[in-house]
Amino acid sequence: MNKHKIYQIKDILSTFLINSSYNLVTRETGKNIREAVEWMLAKEKEGAIIVLDFEGIGIIDYSCADEIMAKLITRLNSGEYGDKYIILKVSNPTQKENIEVALERKKLAVLSFGEDNPWQILGVLNTYLKDTLTYILEKGKVSARGLADLMNLEINTSSTRLLNLYKLHLVRRTEELLEERGRQFVYESILS
């Protein structure tokens, strides 16, 4: 995680604190946090990978999780922030559960890691995309041809899976030049 930019949610919240509470409750609190994160995201370069770290935060209720995470991921996937990526660092099971419910209700997905797990998907992602994402996260990167060969898929199916993961900002995409065939896209893990 060395090349990732880390946003400490506790530090962002401290600018809004009135009563010294590090609990994320109410939509208004969530809106303030999300707007601060959006302001910071706007300053990041294209291709930036941002870790939203929830360490030091107490509870996060559903309304706050929805206001922060569901709206951020919806806007990320719509391209509002450009080619940037968000990963969550959440170790508290209650926080994780409320964030996941907020994402599931909007049929969204985000990568997360914590002290108890190397990575997991929070939210909703269909099985074949989960399988493809798992492969990329384990291997680091893959091309459509490589995935097609490995999973015995048609190249169009392989390309569609990879493109869908890229559009969901769950993997990065770069272009490689090939000597004999021109160019190809390579899809890479955002965790490494």
C-alpha positions in Angstrom: 0.0 0.0 0.0 3.0 2.3 -0.3 1.9 4.2 -3.4 -1.6 4.7 -2.1 -2.8 8.0 -0.7 -4.4 7.5 2.7 -7.2 9.7 3.9 -7.8 9.3 7.6 -11.5 9.7 8.2 -10.8 10.5 11.8 -8.7 13.5 10.8 -11.4 14.7 8.4 -14.1 14.3 11.1 -12.0 16.2 13.6 -12.5 19.4 11.6 -16.3 19.1 12.1 -16.3 17.9 15.8 -18.3 19.8 18.3 -18.5 17.3 21.1 -15.3 15.3 20.6 -17.2 12.2 19.4 -15.6 10.1 16.7 -18.9 8.4 15.7 -20.2 8.8 12.2 -23.9 9.4 12.7 -26.5 11.4 10.7 -26.7 12.3 7.1 -25.4 15.8 7.8 -22.2 14.4 9.2 -21.9 12.0 6.3 -22.4 14.8 3.8 -19.7 16.9 5.4 -17.2 14.0 5.3 -18.1 13.1 1.7 -17.7 16.7 0.6 -14.3 17.0 2.3 -13.2 13.7 0.6 -14.5 15.0 -2.8 -12.6 18.2 -2.4 -9.4 16.2 -1.6 -10.1 13.8 -4.6 -10.4 16.7 -7.0 -6.8 17.6 -6.2 -5.4 14.1 -6.9 -3.8 13.2 -10.2 -5.4 10.8 -12.6 -4.8 7.2 -11.7 -4.6 8.0 -7.9 -5.5 5.2 -5.6 -7.1 6.5 -2.4 -7.5 4.5 0.9 -10.3 5.7 3.1 -9.0 4.7 6.6 -11.7 4.3 9.3 -9.3 3.6 12.1 -10.1 5.6 15.2 -13.8 6.0 14.2 -16.4 4.6 16.6 -19.7 3.7 15.1 -20.9 4.5 11.6 -24.7 4.3 11.2 -26.5 3.4 8.0 -27.5 6.9 7.0 -23.9 8.2 7.4 -22.5 5.1 5.5 -25.0 5.7 2.7 -24.2 9.4 2.5 -20.5 8.9 2.4 -19.8 5.6 0.7 -22.8 4.9 -1.5 -22.7 8.4 -2.9 -18.9 8.4 -3.3 -18.9 5.1 -5.1 -21.9 6.0 -7.3 -20.1 9.2 -8.4 -16.8 7.4 -8.8 -18.4 4.9 -11.1 -20.2 7.6 -13.1 -16.8 9.2 -13.9 -17.3 12.4 -11.8 -13.8 12.0 -10.3 -12.0 10.9 -13.4 -9.7 7.9 -13.4 -9.3 7.5 -9.6 -9.8 4.6 -7.3 -11.1 4.1 -3.8 -10.2 1.3 -1.3 -11.5 1.1 2.2 -9.6 0.2 5.3 -12.2 -1.0 7.8 -11.5 -3.4 10.7 -14.5 -2.8 12.9 -17.2 -5.4 12.0 -20.1 -3.1 12.8 -18.7 -0.4 10.6 -18.1 -2.9 7.8 -21.7 -4.2 8.1 -23.3 -0.8 7.8 -21.1 0.2 4.9 -21.9 -3.0 3.2 -25.6 -2.6 3.6 -25.4 0.9 2.2 -23.5 -0.4 -0.8 -25.7 -3.5 -1.3 -28.9 -1.4 -1.4 -27.5 0.6 -4.3 -25.9 -2.5 -6.0 -22.4 -1.1 -5.6 -19.0 -2.7 -4.7 -15.7 -1.5 -3.3 -12.5 -3.3 -2.3 -11.8 -3.3 1.4 -9.0 -4.6 3.7 -8.5 -4.7 7.4 -6.3 -6.2 10.0 -8.3 -9.5 10.0 -8.3 -10.0 6.2 -6.0 -9.2 3.3 -8.9 -8.0 1.1 -12.6 -8.4 0.5 -15.4 -7.0 -1.6 -18.0 -4.9 0.2 -21.3 -4.6 -1.5 -22.6 -6.5 -4.5 -20.6 -8.0 -7.4 -21.9 -11.0 -9.4 -20.0 -14.3 -9.2 -18.2 -14.2 -12.5 -16.9 -10.7 -11.9 -15.8 -11.8 -8.4 -13.9 -14.7 -9.8 -12.2 -12.5 -12.4 -11.4 -9.9 -9.8 -10.0 -12.5 -7.4 -7.7 -13.8 -10.2 -6.4 -10.3 -10.9 -5.8 -9.5 -7.2 -3.9 -12.8 -6.8 -1.8 -12.5 -10.0 -1.4 -8.7 -10.1 -2.5 -8.2 -13.7 -4.0 -9.9 -16.7 -4.8 -9.2 -20.4 -8.1 -10.2 -22.0 -6.2 -12.9 -24.0 -4.5 -14.2 -20.8 -7.9 -14.4 -19.0 -9.6 -16.0 -21.9 -6.9 -18.7 -22.1 -6.9 -19.3 -18.3 -10.7 -19.5 -17.9 -11.4 -21.1 -21.3 -13.5 -18.1 -22.4 -14.2 -16.4 -25.6 -12.0 -13.3 -26.0 -15.1 -11.1 -26.1 -16.4 -12.5 -22.8 -13.0 -12.0 -21.2 -12.8 -8.4 -22.5 -16.3 -7.6 -21.3 -15.5 -8.9 -17.8 -12.4 -6.9 -17.5 -14.0 -3.8 -18.9 -16.8 -4.1 -16.4 -14.4 -4.3 -13.5 -12.5 -1.3 -14.8 -15.7 0.7 -15.1 -16.5 -0.2 -11.5 -13.0 1.2 -10.5 -12.1 -2.2 -9.0 -9.0 -2.6 -11.3 -6.8 -0.2 -13.3 -6.2 -0.4 -17.0 -3.0 0.3 -18.9 -2.0 -0.2 -22.5 0.9 -2.3 -23.6 2.6 -2.3 -26.9 3.1 -5.7 -28.5 5.7 -6.4 -31.1 3.6 -8.6 -33.3 0.0 -7.7 -32.6 0.0 -3.9 -31.9 -1.5 -3.0 -28.5 -3.5 -4.6 -25.7 -5.0 -3.5 -22.5 -3.7 -4.9 -19.3 -5.9 -4.9 -16.2 -4.1 -4.5 -12.8 -4.8 -4.8 -9.2 -5.4 -1.6 -7.3 -4.2 -3.2 -4.1 -0.6 -3.8 -5.0 
